[in-house]
Amino acid sequence: MKLIHTIIFLVISVLSLAQNKRETKNFDFDWKFSLEDVTEAKKTDFDDSNWQEVQLPHDWSIKQQVSKENAGKGWMEGAMGYFPGGIGWYRKSFTVPGTYKNGKVVIQFDGVYHQSDVYINGKHLGFHPYGYTTFEYDLSPYLNYGGENTIAVRVDHSNSPSSRWYSGSGIYRHVWLKVTDPVHVATWGTYITTPEISEKEAKVNIATTINNATQSPAEVLVENRIVDKQGNIVAEEKSELEIGKSKQETLQQALKLREPQLWSIEEPYLYTMETTVKVNGKTVDSYTTPFGVREIRFDPDKGFFLNGKNIKMKGMNLHPDAGSLGTAVPDKSYLRRLQILKEYGVNAIRCSHNPPTSEFLDMCDSLGFVVIDEAFDKWKSMYYEKYFEDWWQRDMDAMVLRDRNHPSIVLWSIGNETNEQYDTSGEGTARAIMLRDYVHDLDPSRLVTAALRPDQERRHNVNDYAQSLDVVGYNYQEPWLKDEKRQFPDRIIYVSEAFSYYRGRKDKFKAFDPVNPWYDVANNDFVFGQFIWPGIDYLGESKGWPSIGRVNGLFDVCMFEKPAAAFHRSVWNNEPMVRIAVADQSLDIDTGKPHWSWPFLADHWNFPQYEGRVIRVHTTTNCDSVELVLNDKSLGFRNTSDYSNNTIKWHVPYEKGKIVAKGYKAGREVAFYELKTAGEPAQILLSADRTHIAADGQDLSHIEVRIVDKNGVVVPDADRTITVEISGKGKLLGLDNGDLRDPFTGNAISTYFGKALLTIQSGRSKGKAGIKVSAEGLPDQVLTIDVQ
């Protein structure tokens, strides 16, 4: 099979090169891996026949056994979620055609965690320490054209845990083989801005950087065309450029776009800039850049404006892992997450605390999210301390140059909770200014921010650290925001991290009144947004064994919406809604920090232990009023305005059956929600988000598993161990249940509150993928996925 794939690669490569000098080949398949430090593995003739066959993206840590021995020390205990690190090697053999010899062949790694060394045919190409930035190497001088080549990668994560959360280990993002003519658009070589926009016309500036890798000067014709969604050329410009031998030059052009379609959260319209490079009348390179036409600005008193419209950022902090997939997250998994968040009402993402994949940002562009792209968590602390002086500039280049054409990105973040915010020597503030100014040089079109950790002494103001930032993010500091604004009236402010649940307040007039920190944003024009920590449960930062992660998100790792998520749905989403939840502090939930998830809430109606007792029921809504009905008996109507947090509290004598909430606006029923008491488990239900997937070896189907009674009601209190069998053209990639005390290994897991999630990945040939799910005492359930 490997020989067939190699022949296909050769044929396609030769045909493609004849038509277009630029190729970008997915290089994720047919790797070998060994979790041991074998220094001889860099040699071409090394025997790797006994190594494991793997496909990228690949995270070796997530497949290992968790153990208390992997805890880490001190405040880093549990940071890696009790997964091991180690040292691993990857190898891949491949053949390139002779036609590549006159071109430039580059390998690009989108992310390797971390401290990687790359070898081609035994030659050391380089070392890259940071685990979150893209890097590439020129293979051209070392390749055996027309013959076999071997690339080897050593990844050193022996210093695990090396981040404050689960980082994974290995080549956990895509790898690409890129082939170009010696005269070509440089990597990330286009920079597009839209400095002037009106209804009639937009000025579109493009800076195009061209590399001339030949030993002779080149006279180049650069053609840039703007193409709309329908494929029509709507603006174009041509210019000549002379480039010296082994040099690169940047060409500045301005195009006028008539009656532009603007990129917005509601209508994220994207254009494509098509760049063609010609030498002596012959096309030597074609390069495309998606972009959007939009205007952003920040006002210290009124907040954020997109295309002149004042918008509150309703945001979530997202870590890069996805439960049982670890950090090796396929693109379609990210897409599913973002689509769920979009429907929920999220319009902003903070990439905490490192640059995401470029594919993730493409999705944010197309779905309509605004994004804060963040470079670092810490600067001169943690493992990056020994690399900071030599590498910060290269890593900042990798983030800003790669990402600056994404219309979704509205702010660059240079750091999160850095120790420098406390520094009184002046060195820390100087470092912040250095990073800020460097980012401004790379991209003058956006402002720079960083997030501050709570500090009652407010040292970030005393040492001018906060004043060095264009925009200041505050983590969990809502009580201080008004004071900060009074002291610094020109400061642009947002909440970069916020509790997702309630925060207690007391004053001399009121008793304890728990309120959600969203109101500190909604009720203050000068605070332009809030980013919940965390939006989704994530691995690492465990509160202690046996939990392998932090579970304070509004969604669990399966992307099942939690009962407490009803509040932000009610204030972030205009769709009329009402939800029911039961306050039950006896629930067996791994809560992390208790004050982040108070009170414990359940979204079911199975409480035999409370039969005949009064329980507290919450109905959260964005409607004017709610009627609560228990077993067809109305418990009355209540106005939402009489309660805090859009949540009406009822005290109800529990009886099994059915409880219904009806939401009313202007006297008309507009929302409905019910909970039913479940009986004994009777069957397994499978529900796939996609039943037709591509036979590309990377596409996904996410299948929700529910244990239900004879009436189809999920049974929350009789969890069963399910076993999964996959046949045909697919494989089981991940198995989750949302309980991060239950490590995911193998093909079996217990349901959690009656549910679980399977992630199925397609094979590389067409056919059917069969999924069978079994549980003791229940009939098997089978589902078929079409792989085409």
NUBA-808781 format. One record per residue (C-alpha): x, y, z; chain; residue number from 1. Coordinates in steps of 0.2 Angstrom, whole numbers. Each point is the difference from the previous one (the first is absolute). Example, Ala and Ser with C-alpha at 12.3 -4.5 7.8 and 13.67 -1.06 7.14 Angstrom:
       x       y       z   cadena   num
      62     -22      39        A     1
       6      17      -3        A     2
***
This chain:
       x       y       z   cadena   num
       0       0       0        A     1
      14      12       4        A     2
       8      -3     -17        A     3
     -17       4      -9        A     4
      -1      16      10        A     5
      18       5      -5        A     6
      -4      -3     -18        A     7
     -16      10       1        A     8
      10      14       8        A     9
      13       0     -14        A    10
     -13       0     -14        A    11
     -11      14       8        A    12
      16      10       4        A    13
       7      -1     -18        A    14
     -17       5      -8        A    15
      -3      14      12        A    16
      17       7      -2        A    17
      -2       1     -18        A    18
     -15      11       2        A    19
       4      11      15        A    20
      17       2       8        A    21
      -7       1      18        A    22
      -6     -16       9        A    23
      -5      -3      18        A    24
      -1     -18       5        A    25
      -7      -7      16        A    26
      14      -9       8        A    27
     -10      -8      14        A    28
       0     -18      -5        A    29
      12     -15       1        A    30
      11       5      15        A    31
       9     -12      12        A    32
       1       4      18        A    33
      10      -6      16        A    34
      -2       7      17        A    35
      18      -2       4        A    36
      16      10      -3        A    37
       9      -9     -14        A    38
      14      12      -6        A    39
       3     -12     -15        A    40
     -17       3      -6        A    41
       6      16      -9        A    42
      10     -11     -12        A    43
      -8      -5     -17        A    44
       4     -19       2        A    45
      -7      -1      17        A    46
     -12     -15       1        A    47
     -17       7       6        A    48
     -10     -16      -6        A    49
      -6      -3      18        A    50
      -5      17       4        A    51
     -18       5       2        A    52
      -9       7     -16        A    53
      -9      16       4        A    54
      -9      14      -9        A    55
       1      18       4        A    56
      -5      10       9        A    57
       7     -11      14        A    58
       0       2      19        A    59
       9     -14       8        A    60
      -4       5      18        A    61
     -19      -2      -2        A    62
       2     -18      -4        A    63
      11      -4      16        A    64
      -6      -5      17        A    65
      -3      13      12        A    66
       9      -1      17        A    67
       3      10      16        A    68
      18      -2      -4        A    69
      -2      12     -15        A    70
      -7      13      12        A    71
      14      13       0        A    72
       5      10      15        A    73
      -6      15      10        A    74
     -12      11      -9        A    75
       2     -10     -16        A    76
      -7     -16       8        A    77
     -14      -6     -12        A    78
       4      13     -13        A    79
       2     -14     -13        A    80
     -15     -10       6        A    81
      11     -14       6        A    82
       5      -5     -18        A    83
      19      -3      -3        A    84
      11       9     -12        A    85
      17      -7      -5        A    86
      10       0     -16        A    87
      -6      -7     -17        A    88
       6      -2     -17        A    89
     -10       1     -17        A    90
       6      -7     -17        A    91
      -7       1     -17        A    92
       7      -7     -16        A    93
      -6       9     -17        A    94
       5       2     -18        A    95
       0      16      -9        A    96
       1       1     -20        A    97
      15       7      -9        A    98
     -11      14      -6        A    99
       2       8      17        A   100
      18       2      -2        A   101
      -1      17      -8        A   102
     -12       6      13        A   103
       0       4      19        A   104
      -7     -14      11        A   105
      -5       5      18        A   106
      -7     -10      15        A   107
     -12      10      11        A   108
      -4      -6      18        A   109
     -16       9       6        A   110
       4      -5      18        A   111
      11     -12      10        A   112
       0      -1      19        A   113
      14       3       3        A   114
      19       3      -2        A   115
       1      -9     -16        A   116
      15      -4     -11        A   117
      -3      -5     -19        A   118
      11     -10     -11        A   119
       0      -3     -19        A   120
      10     -15      -6        A   121
      11       1      15        A   122
       3      19      -1        A   123
      -6      11      15        A   124
     -12      14      -7        A   125
      -3       9      17        A   126
      -7       1      17        A   127
     -16       8       5        A   128
      -4       1      19        A   129
     -18       8       0        A   130
     -14     -12      -1        A   131
     -14      12      -7        A   132
       8       9     -16        A   133
       2      -6     -18        A   134
      17      -2      -7        A   135
       8      -7     -16        A   136
      16      -6      -7        A   137
       7       0     -18        A   138
       3     -18      -5        A   139
       6       4     -18        A   140
      19      -2       3        A   141
      -1     -17       8        A   142
     -13      -9     -10        A   143
       3     -16     -10        A   144
     -11       5     -16        A   145
      -8     -15      -8        A   146
       5     -11      15        A   147
      -5      -3      18        A   148
       2      13      14        A   149
      -2      -2      19        A   150
      -5      14      11        A   151
       2      -2      19        A   152
      -6      10      14        A   153
       5      -1      19        A   154
     -12       8      12        A   155
       6       3      18        A   156
     -14       2      13        A   157
      10      -8      14        A   158
      -3      16      10        A   159
     -19      -4       1        A   160
     -10       8       7        A   161
       7      16      -9        A   162
     -17      10      -1        A   163
     -13       4      13        A   164
     -12     -11      -9        A   165
       0     -15     -11        A   166
      12       3     -15        A   167
       1     -17      -8        A   168
      16      -7      -8        A   169
       5      -2     -18        A   170
      -4       6     -17        A   171
     -17       5       5        A   172
      -4      11     -15        A   173
       0      -2     -19        A   174
      16      -2     -10        A   175
       2       6     -18        A   176
      12      -3     -14        A   177
       0      16     -11        A   178
       8       1     -17        A   179
       3      17      -9        A   180
       9       8     -14        A   181
      17       8       6        A   182
     -10      17      -3        A   183
     -15      -1      11        A   184
     -11       9      12        A   185
       9      -2      17        A   186
      -8     -10      14        A   187
     -14      11       7        A   188
       5      13     -13        A   189
     -16       9      -2        A   190
      -6      14      12        A   191
     -17       7      -4        A   192
      -8      15       9        A   193
     -16      10      -4        A   194
       4      17       7        A   195
     -14      10      -9        A   196
     -18      -7      -1        A   197
     -16       8      -6        A   198
     -16      -7      -7        A   199
       6       4     -18        A   200
      18      -5       1        A   201
      14      -8      11        A   202
      18       3      -2        A   203
       9     -17       1        A   204
      19       1       3        A   205
      11     -15      -3        A   206
      18      -3       4        A   207
       7     -15     -10        A   208
      17      -7       5        A   209
       9      -9     -14        A   210
      15     -11       3        A   211
      13      -3     -14        A   212
      10     -15       5        A   213
      10       0     -17        A   214
      17       6      -3        A   215
      -6      13     -12        A   216
     -10      16       1        A   217
     -18      -3      -5        A   218
     -12      12      -8        A   219
     -17      -4       7        A   220
     -18       4      -4        A   221
     -12      -1      15        A   222
     -19      -1      -4        A   223
     -12       2      14        A   224
     -18      -3      -2        A   225
     -15       0      12        A   226
     -12     -13      -3        A   227
     -18      -1       8        A   228
      -9     -15       6        A   229
      -8      -3     -17        A   230
      18      -1      -8        A   231
      -2      17      -9        A   232
      16      11      -1        A   233
      -6      17       8        A   234
      17       9       1        A   235
      18      -3      -6        A   236
      17       9      -1        A   237
      16      -5      -9        A   238
      18       6       4        A   239
      17      -4      -4        A   240
      14      -3      12        A   241
      18      -3      -1        A   242
       8     -12      12        A   243
      19      -3       3        A   244
       7     -18       0        A   245
      -4      -9      16        A   246
     -10      15       6        A   247
     -18       4       5        A   248
     -10      16      -3        A   249
     -17       6       5        A   250
     -11       8     -12        A   251
     -14      12       6        A   252
     -16       1     -10        A   253
     -17       8       2        A   254
     -16      -6      -7        A   255
     -17       8      -1        A   256
     -15     -11       4        A   257
     -17       6      -5        A   258
     -15      -2      11        A   259
       9     -12      12        A   260
      -8     -13      10        A   261
       5       2      18        A   262
       6     -14      11        A   263
     -10       0      16        A   264
      -5     -12      14        A   265
     -18      -2      -8        A   266
       6      -1     -18        A   267
      19      -5      -1        A   268
       3       3     -18        A   269
      17      -5      -7        A   270
       9       5     -15        A   271
      15      -8      -8        A   272
      16       9      -5        A   273
       8     -10     -15        A   274
      18       4      -2        A   275
       9      -5     -16        A   276
      19       1      -2        A   277
       7       0     -18        A   278
      17       0      -6        A   279
       3       4     -19        A   280
     -18      -2      -3        A   281
      -1     -18       8        A   282
     -10      -3      16        A   283
      12      -6      13        A   284
     -12       1      16        A   285
     -18       2       4        A   286
      -5       4      18        A   287
     -17       3       8        A   288
      -4      10      16        A   289
     -18       0       7        A   290
      -4      17       9        A   291
     -14      10       5        A   292
      -4      19      -1        A   293
      -4       7      17        A   294
       3      14      11        A   295
       4      -2      19        A   296
       3      13      13        A   297
       0       1      19        A   298
      -6      14      10        A   299
       5       2      19        A   300
     -18       6       4        A   301
     -11     -10     -12        A   302
      10     -16      -3        A   303
       2     -10     -16        A   304
      -7       5     -17        A   305
      -1     -11     -16        A   306
      -4       9     -16        A   307
      -7      14      11        A   308
     -11     -11      10        A   309
       2      -1      19        A   310
       2     -18       5        A   311
       3      -8      17        A   312
      12     -15      -1        A   313
      -9     -15       6        A   314
      15     -11       2        A   315
       8     -16       5        A   316
      18      -5       4        A   317
       4     -16      -9        A   318
      14     -12       3        A   319
       7     -10     -14        A   320
      -4     -18       6        A   321
     -16      -9      -3        A   322
      -3     -14      13        A   323
       6     -17      -6        A   324
       8       7     -16        A   325
      12       9      11        A   326
       8      14     -10        A   327
       1      -9     -16        A   328
     -17       7      -5        A   329
      -6      -3     -18        A   330
      -8      15      -9        A   331
     -18      -6       0        A   332
       1      -2      19        A   333
       4      19       2        A   334
     -13       4     -13        A   335
     -14     -10      10        A   336
       5      10      16        A   337
       0      17      -8        A   338
     -17      -4      -8        A   339
      -8      -5      17        A   340
       7      16       8        A   341
      -6      11     -14        A   342
     -18      -7       2        A   343
       2       3      19        A   344
       3      18      -3        A   345
      19       2       1        A   346
       7      13     -11        A   347
      18       1       6        A   348
      15     -12       3        A   349
      15       3      11        A   350
      14     -13      -5        A   351
       6      -4      17        A   352
      14       1       1        A   353
       9      -3     -16        A   354
      -2       1     -19        A   355
     -13     -12      -7        A   356
       1     -10     -16        A   357
      -3      11     -16        A   358
     -14     -12      -4        A   359
      -9       6      16        A   360
       2      18      -5        A   361
      -7      -4     -17        A   362
     -15      -7       8        A   363
      -2      15      11        A   364
       1      11     -16        A   365
     -14     -10      -9        A   366
     -11      -2      15        A   367
       1      18       7        A   368
      10       0      16        A   369
      11      14       6        A   370
      16      -6       7        A   371
      14       5      12        A   372
      16      -9      -7        A   373
      12      -3      15        A   374
      18      -4      -1        A   375
       6      -5      17        A   376
      -6      -5      17        A   377
      16       5       9        A   378
      15       8      -6        A   379
      16      -2      10        A   380
      -7     -14      11        A   381
      -5     -18      -2        A   382
      10     -10     -13        A   383
       0      14     -13        A   384
      11      11      12        A   385
      16      -7      -7        A   386
      -5       3     -18        A   387
      -9      17       1        A   388
      15      11      -4        A   389
       4     -10     -16        A   390
     -17      -5      -6        A   391
     -13      13       5        A   392
       2       9     -16        A   393
      -1     -15     -11        A   394
     -15      -7       9        A   395
      -9      17      -1        A   396
       4       1     -19        A   397
      -8     -18      -2        A   398
     -16       6       9        A   399
      -2      17      -8        A   400
       6      -3     -18        A   401
     -10     -16      -1        A   402
     -16       7       7        A   403
      -1      18      -4        A   404
     -11      -2     -16        A   405
     -14      -8      11        A   406
     -15      12       1        A   407
      -5      -9      16        A   408
      15       6      10        A   409
      -3      17       8        A   410
      14       0      13        A   411
      17      -7       3        A   412
       4      -6      17        A   413
      18       0       6        A   414
      -3     -10      16        A   415
     -11      -6      14        A   416
       3       2      19        A   417
      19       3      -3        A   418
      11       2      15        A   419
       6      17      -7        A   420
     -17       8       5        A   421
       7       0      18        A   422
      18       5      -4        A   423
       5      17       7        A   424
      17       1      -7        A   425
      -6       7     -17        A   426
       7     -15      -9        A   427
     -17      -9      -2        A   428
      -9      16      -7        A   429
      14       2     -12        A   430
      -2     -18      -6        A   431
     -19       4      -3        A   432
       4      15     -10        A   433
      13      -9     -10        A   434
     -13     -14      -5        A   435
     -14      13      -3        A   436
      11      11     -11        A   437
       6     -15     -10        A   438
     -18      -6      -3        A   439
      -4      18      -6        A   440
      14      -1     -12        A   441
      -6     -17      -7        A   442
     -19       6      -1        A   443
      -4      18       4        A   444
     -18      -3      -4        A   445
      -4      -8      17        A   446
       2       4      18        A   447
      10     -10      13        A   448
      -7      -7      16        A   449
       6     -12      15        A   450
     -10      -7      14        A   451
       3       5      18        A   452
      -1     -12      15        A   453
      -9       7      16        A   454
      11      10      11        A   455
      -7      10      14        A   456
      15      11       1        A   457
      -3       5     -19        A   458
      19      -1      -3        A   459
      -4       0     -19        A   460
      -6      18       2        A   461
      15       5      11        A   462
      13      -6     -12        A   463
      -9       6     -16        A   464
      -1     -18      -6        A   465
     -19       2      -4        A   466
       3      17      -7        A   467
      12      -8     -13        A   468
     -14      -9      -8        A   469
     -12       6     -13        A   470
     -14     -10       8        A   471
      -1      -7      17        A   472
      -7     -17       4        A   473
      -6      -4      18        A   474
      -1     -18       7        A   475
     -13      -1      14        A   476
       1      18       5        A   477
     -18       7      -3        A   478
      -1       8      17        A   479
      15      11      -5        A   480
      -5       5     -17        A   481
      -9      16       4        A   482
      15       6      11        A   483
      12      -4     -14        A   484
     -11      10     -12        A   485
      -1      15      12        A   486
      19       0       2        A   487
       4      -3     -18        A   488
     -15       7     -10        A   489
       9      -3     -17        A   490
       3     -18       3        A   491
      -9     -13     -11        A   492
      -6     -14      11        A   493
      -8     -17      -2        A   494
      -1     -16      11        A   495
      12     -12      -7        A   496
      -5     -14      13        A   497
     -16      -1      10        A   498
      -9     -13      11        A   499
     -13      -9     -10        A   500
     -12      -1      15        A   501
      -4      12      14        A   502
      11      12      10        A   503
      -6       5      17        A   504
      -2      18       5        A   505
      -4       8      16        A   506
      -4      18       4        A   507
      -7       9      15        A   508
     -18       1      -7        A   509
      -2     -18      -6        A   510
       3     -17       6        A   511
      11     -12     -10        A   512
      -6       1     -18        A   513
       9     -11     -13        A   514
       1       8     -17        A   515
       8      -6     -16        A   516
      15      11      -5        A   517
      -7       2     -17        A   518
     -10      15       7        A   519
      16       9       3        A   520
       3       0     -19        A   521
     -18       3      -5        A   522
      -3      14      12        A   523
      16      10      -4        A   524
       2       7     -18        A   525
      19       1       3        A   526
       2     -19       2        A   527
       0      -6     -17        A   528
      -2     -19       3        A   529
       2     -15      11        A   530
       9     -17      -3        A   531
      -6     -14      11        A   532
      13     -11       8        A   533
      -1     -13      -6        A   534
     -13      -1     -14        A   535
       3     -19      -1        A   536
       7     -12      12        A   537
      18      -4      -3        A   538
      14     -12       4        A   539
      13       5      13        A   540
       0      12      15        A   541
      -8     -14      10        A   542
      -6       4      17        A   543
       7     -17       6        A   544
       0     -18      -4        A   545
      -9      -9      -8        A   546
      -7      15     -10        A   547
      10       2     -16        A   548
      -7      18      -4        A   549
      -9      15       4        A   550
     -19      -2      -1        A   551
      -7      18       3        A   552
      -5       3     -18        A   553
     -17       3      -6        A   554
       2     -15     -12        A   555
       9     -16       4        A   556
      13      -8     -11        A   557
     -14      -9     -10        A   558
      -7      18      -3        A   559
     -16      -5      10        A   560
      -7      16       7        A   561
      -1       1      19        A   562
     -15       6      10        A   563
      10      15       6        A   564
       2       5     -19        A   565
     -18       6       0        A   566
       5      17       7        A   567
      11       5     -14        A   568
     -11      -7     -13        A   569
     -14      11       7        A   570
      11      16      -1        A   571
      10      -4     -15        A   572
     -13      -7     -12        A   573
     -15       9      -6        A   574
     -10     -16      -4        A   575
     -14      -2      13        A   576
       5     -13      13        A   577
      -4      -7      17        A   578
      10     -14       9        A   579
      -4     -11      16        A   580
      14      -5      12        A   581
      -1      -7      17        A   582
      12       6      14        A   583
       8     -15       8        A   584
      16       2      10        A   585
       1     -19       3        A   586
       4      -3     -19        A   587
      16     -10      -3        A   588
       8      13     -11        A   589
      19       3      -1        A   590
      -1      19       2        A   591
      17       6       1        A   592
      -1      16      10        A   593
     -17       0       8        A   594
      -3      18      -1        A   595
       1      -1     -19        A   596
     -15     -12      -1        A   597
     -12       5      13        A   598
     -14      -6       2        A   599
       1     -18      -7        A   600
     -14      -2     -13        A   601
      -8     -15      -8        A   602
     -10       0     -16        A   603
     -11     -15       3        A   604
     -15      -5      11        A   605
       6     -16       8        A   606
       1       3      19        A   607
      -8     -14       9        A   608
      10       5      15        A   609
     -10      16       1        A   610
     -17      -8      -2        A   611
     -13      11       9        A   612
      14      13       5        A   613
       1      18      -6        A   614
      14       3     -12        A   615
       6      16      -8        A   616
      -3       1     -19        A   617
       8      13     -11        A   618
      -8       6     -16        A   619
      12      11     -10        A   620
      -7      10     -14        A   621
       1      15     -11        A   622
     -19       2       0        A   623
     -11      12      10        A   624
      -8     -14      11        A   625
       0     -18       3        A   626
     -14     -12       4        A   627
       5     -16       9        A   628
     -11     -16      -2        A   629
       3     -16      10        A   630
     -10     -15      -6        A   631
     -12      11      -9        A   632
      -3      11      15        A   633
       5      18      -1        A   634
      11       7      13        A   635
      -3      17      -5        A   636
       8      14     -10        A   637
      15      10       5        A   638
       9      16      -8        A   639
      18      -2      -4        A   640
       3      18       5        A   641
      -4      -4      18        A   642
      16     -12       1        A   643
      18       2      -3        A   644
      10      -8     -14        A   645
     -15      -3     -11        A   646
      -3     -15      11        A   647
     -17      -2       9        A   648
       1     -11      16        A   649
     -14     -12       5        A   650
      -2     -11      14        A   651
      -9     -15      -5        A   652
      -5     -16       9        A   653
       8     -14     -11        A   654
     -11     -13      -8        A   655
       5     -11     -15        A   656
      -8       3     -16        A   657
       3      16     -11        A   658
       4      18       4        A   659
      -2      13     -14        A   660
       5      18      -1        A   661
      -9      12     -12        A   662
       8      17      -5        A   663
     -11      15      -4        A   664
       4      16      -9        A   665
     -14      13      -1        A   666
     -12     -13       6        A   667
       4     -12     -13        A   668
       8     -17       2        A   669
      17       0      -9        A   670
      10     -13       8        A   671
      -2     -17       8        A   672
      11     -13       9        A   673
      -4     -16      10        A   674
       8     -13      10        A   675
      -7     -17       3        A   676
       4     -14      12        A   677
       9     -14      -8        A   678
      -4     -18       2        A   679
      11     -15      -1        A   680
      13       0     -14        A   681
      -7      -8     -15        A   682
      10       4     -15        A   683
      15       9      -7        A   684
      -3      14     -12        A   685
      14       6     -12        A   686
      -1      17      -9        A   687
      14       6     -12        A   688
       3      18      -5        A   689
       6      -6     -17        A   690
      -5     -17      -9        A   691
      10       4     -16        A   692
      18       4       2        A   693
      15       1     -12        A   694
      12     -14      -3        A   695
      15      11       3        A   696
       6      -9      16        A   697
      -4      16      10        A   698
     -18       3       0        A   699
     -11      -3      15        A   700
     -17      -5       6        A   701
      -5       4      18        A   702
     -12     -13       7        A   703
     -10       4      16        A   704
      -4     -15      11        A   705
     -15       0      11        A   706
      -7     -13      12        A   707
     -19       3       0        A   708
     -16      -9       7        A   709
     -14      -7     -10        A   710
      -7      17      -4        A   711
      17       7      -6        A   712
       4      10      16        A   713
      18       1       5        A   714
       3     -10      15        A   715
      12      11      11        A   716
       2     -11      15        A   717
       4     -18      -7        A   718
      16       2     -10        A   719
       6     -14     -10        A   720
      17      -5      -7        A   721
      -1       0     -19        A   722
      12      -9     -12        A   723
       3       7     -17        A   724
       4     -11     -16        A   725
       5       8     -16        A   726
       0      -9     -17        A   727
       3       5     -18        A   728
       8      17      -5        A   729
       1       9      16        A   730
       9      -1      17        A   731
      -5       5      18        A   732
      10      16       3        A   733
      -7       5      17        A   734
     -12      -5      14        A   735
      -6      12      13        A   736
     -13       2      13        A   737
       3      17       7        A   738
       6      -7      17        A   739
      18       5       1        A   740
       3     -13      14        A   741
      -3     -14     -12        A   742
      16      -1     -11        A   743
      -4      -4     -18        A   744
      10     -16      -6        A   745
      -5     -14     -12        A   746
     -18      -2      -7        A   747
     -10       0      16        A   748
      -7      13      12        A   749
     -14       3      12        A   750
     -13      12      -5        A   751
      -1      16      11        A   752
     -18       6       4        A   753
      -6     -12     -13        A   754
      11       6     -14        A   755
      17      -2      -9        A   756
       8       6     -17        A   757
       9     -10     -13        A   758
      12       8     -13        A   759
       1     -10     -16        A   760
      14       4     -13        A   761
      -2      -5     -18        A   762
      12     -12      -9        A   763
       9       5     -16        A   764
     -11     -11     -11        A   765
     -18       1      -4        A   766
     -13     -11       7        A   767
     -10      -2      16        A   768
       5       2      19        A   769
     -10     -11      11        A   770
      -2       5      19        A   771
      -7     -12      13        A   772
      -3       5      18        A   773
      -3     -13      13        A   774
      -5       1      18        A   775
      -4     -14      12        A   776
     -19      -3       1        A   777
      -4      11     -15        A   778
      -2      -5     -18        A   779
      15       5     -11        A   780
      -2      16     -11        A   781
       7       1     -17        A   782
       3      15     -11        A   783
       8       2     -17        A   784
      10      15      -6        A   785
       3       2     -19        A   786
      18       4      -4        A   787
       2       7     -18        A   788
***
